[in-house]
Amino acid sequence: MRASRLALTILALCFIGFVALFSGGFAALGQTAASFAAFLDALWPEAAHEGITRPTFDVAFAGLTPDPNVLAAMRREPEYGKPMGAYLAGLVSPARIGMGQRKSAQWADTLRSVQNKYGVDQAILVSIWGIESSFGSGAQPWDVFRSIATLAQAGFQQPLFHDEMLSALRILQDGHIARREFVGSWAGAMGQPQFLPSSYLKYAVDFDGDGKADIWRSVPDVLASIANYLQKTGWQPGVPWGFEVVVPTGFDYRLSRGSFAEWTQRGVERPDGRPLPAPAKRSCSSRAAPQVRLFWSPTISLCSSASTIRTPMRSRLPCSPTGCAACRAFSLPGRRTMCSPRAGSASRSSIG
């Protein structure tokens, strides 16, 4: 039963993790060592204005050149290069589920404490941890400063990576991690939860009480930081990660987001006749109602308030009239549509 629940949660996060970070394309500028140096020189006045010292700036960027492998990696995103069923099967593997169960048992007390404080289900935390970094074993060796500077100069997702450079400089200057250890993914995602630098500054938590929010080595800090991220981006305790829905005939699949009320107006229904959830009442927040995203394939549609995908997914899951293999493994009926109302997720192929 616990295996089914963990597998279901990982599957949910696989869907929810399709985010908009890499959907905007990039401007492939000619990058040379000289143009790269000029780009960094132009950044210095802004960094100084943000309180970054010259020694910090120089340590961060000393000897860096643009990394052509970063731009190449953008073209090989696994979310878009594999059929959906194969992509999910690789993430929701028996080995990963088994490791998730062992980690859940090993860190049971910490998970319980984090759940009690932040209201995020333990299975969600373990699943995100597993997807983002294979429970800390999937460390990536890319130089974060080199990667984000390469992406910023290329004009990719402006002004995202320009701003991430400033956030990374702040992390370095404040002594959260040494320059030689400032490594992560090719897109600058760091540590076991794969936070972008700005997300680290906003959401990283010192849960073990050692005075540092260490998302690289401290499992309590990793789990609490994930939970804090979710809580502060609109997590709704008590709302299930997903449920089945039926879309009407002639539905416009170009629609990809909306509130639950808007999806109801568009004819999206639950097969059991129950209404879609109403937004949770909040006494101390002016946040708008969560936006629920629609994901679909010829066999499964998924609504999620945590992520965005801007074009329909055209790959087919291995479903049959009696239910797909994944649904049977996770004790789900083999229906054609599913909906996930969860808010605040591990973005992006990385959180942040």
Secondary structure, 3 states (H helix, E strand, C coil): CHHHHHHHHHHHHHHHCCCCCCCCCCCCCCCCHHHHHHHHHHHHHHHHHCCCCHHHHHHHHCCCCCCHHHHHHHCCCHHHHCCHHHHHHHHCCHHHHHHHHHHHHHCHHHHHHHHHHHCCCHHHHHHHHHHHHCCCCCCCCEEHHHHHHHHHHCCCCCCHHHHHHHHHHHHHHCCCCCHHHCEECCCCCECCCCECHHHHHHHCCCCCCCCCCCCCCCHHHHHHHHHHHHHHCCCCCCCCCCECCECCCCCCCCCCEECHHHHHHCCCECCCCCCCCCCCCCCCCCCCCCCEEEEECCCCEEEECCCCCCCCCCCCCCCCCCCCHHHHHCCCCCCCCCECCCCCCCCCCCEC
